[in-house]
């Protein structure tokens, strides 16, 4: 009788242990599910999204602004080949005005030097220089002709080449701002500005 009681008690213990084991089997799966859910929730955190977003672009630097007597250097890119680049230097020797039937001619005395090791182009005419009457004005094309008295400034500059001469630009009136713009394979880039002195026609 005692043996049967002991066996019966043992069977009860085994049954309870077996039932506990069955009830514990789904728990690891539930934990795995919980882990994957929390991981996906972590992926959706604002910090993770912010770190994946591209960095904001820095604002473009303002081009240097020159007055008579100032010098600027810039890297010039060939208008038809981006791989051809050289460094230029330009000095504004002086500015004066000449009356004209269609407005005012600004006569710029410039010295230009190719400081680099490759051939470069300086093109003040056509779309080279743009003029605007004031800071917030819309720019207009102003470079229309060149004084025959000065050495021609527009064209090819071999390495080390220096030219001093005059560029004569038709503008709306004395003063304002001239911007020198280069165009390379369809993209335009402002290299520097010249603040024209106020004066009488």
Beta strands, then each sheet from edge to edge (+ up, - down):
strand 1: 64-66
strand 2: 71-78
strand 3: 81-100
strand 4: 103-114
strand 5: 120-122
strand 6: 129-132
strand 7: 140-141
strand 8: 155-157
strand 9: 162-171
strand 10: 177-184
strand 11: 187-195
sheet 1: 1+ 11+ 10- 6+ 7-
sheet 2: 2+ 3- 4+ 9-
sheet 3: 5+ 8-
end
